[in-house]
Amino acid sequence: MSPDKLPTAISRVAMAFACSVLIVGPAGCDSSLLNIGVPGTSNPFGLLINTDLTSDLLGAVRLGNGENVFLYGKFLESGLIERIDGASYRNAEGQVAKVELANGFVTKATSFDGSTLTMNYEEISTQRLKGTVEIVFAGIDGDDGTQTIPFDIDLAQAVADVTSEIENYLGIDISQAVPPTNPVGKVRLPDVNKGHKTSNPDQVAQLILAFVSFHRAAFGAIGYVIVQLMGGLINVMANLLVGIVTVVTQAVVVALFTPFILMGEVLRVAVLQPVYTVDLEVDLNLSPPGFR
């Protein structure tokens, strides 16, 4: 069953799972991910929440080492996130990788070199993802350039196991922190905004700040799902390459998956970043890439 045909109840379960597995620890040993923002500056680093609730750009995570992840989707009038449709990761060199999402799960991903992964799910639950992925490797001609691979990923797999797989195959050390039991918490609308709409920038900023914990959880949870899924696919690809003769080498697989793992890690450390509310497309010159 494809994600866009999932029953509403299952969709909610999937998103609830995403919010229940938030990772809060730092990404490996890279201290640059733990930058401290400078309040009042015109070029802040940290978790940036968009105050323009009509925009499809929800927010961004900007790190001091030059990495940026932008999240796209739709806001509710309350300032909460209704859905997340995709993300774009831009590294310090300006290379861009993208993912498209449905019901909290990746449906398509594009790597730095233009290689793509298209996910076709047969089963989605809080414990398991099963289906096939079609991978098109940029720059490889012939049958080897396109691979259709079945996958069956245990989402309840220990974080340490996924961390070990990613480190073995990509050489990237990621967080092993235990998810909190209640990352979202309880939040309420300020009374001043109750019962009516407002376009006042200060009140909108106040409204969004009331939901900072929710936004942090949403960003971090999507990062966790990306890392879990891509970690499982890396393992599938590694086992496949052992058994067949192909021009798709380990180096090609590393080049394909590395941007997505880095994207997921930047999103996961959003919970550790200082938070700013700002009109991203007016107040900051970010030039965010689209996700499609």
Beta strands, then each sheet from edge to edge (+ up, - down):
strand 1: 46-50
strand 2: 57-62
strand 3: 68-75
strand 4: 81-90
strand 5: 96-102
strand 6: 105-110
strand 7: 116-124
strand 8: 128-136
strand 9: 146-154
strand 10: 275-278
sheet 1: 9+ 8- 7+ 6- 5+ 4- 3+ 2- 1+ 10+
end
